[in-house]
Amino acid sequence: MLADLTARQLATAPAVSALDDACESRLWWASQWPQGAPYVAGLVAQDVQDALFETMARWPLCLACEDGPVHSLYISPDLGGPDPVWVCEETGEVAAALGYLGRPSAARGRLSG
Ligand SMILES: [Zn+2]
């Protein structure tokens, strides 16, 4: 998660504190419901995305589409997992696995098979 924030130069103090808050509440949630573990990373990403949208900016922006208005990526599946990926909200194409926004080529290699 922090890797994704850093990849888009958004590892700012408010963003990192939003990440900390989200991790804390979701880890508590996972401790109450161990079967939810595969969803935690994706849910944390959604929490941070919501927090950033309210306070600062859309994150993460889609860099794959060169035409049209600026738009975001979202976590798929909606439940947060398992195997959460960032998907373009315009085309529905997978941009990168969660945590791999800074390494799109590696993620594509992993996902294209
Ligand atoms: Zn796009």
Boltz pocket constraint, residues with backbone or C-beta under 6 A from the ligand:
constraints:
  - pocket:
      binder: B
      contacts: [[A, 62], [A, 63], [A, 64], [A, 65], [A, 71], [A, 72], [A, 88], [A, 89], [A, 90], [A, 91]]
      max_distance: 6.0
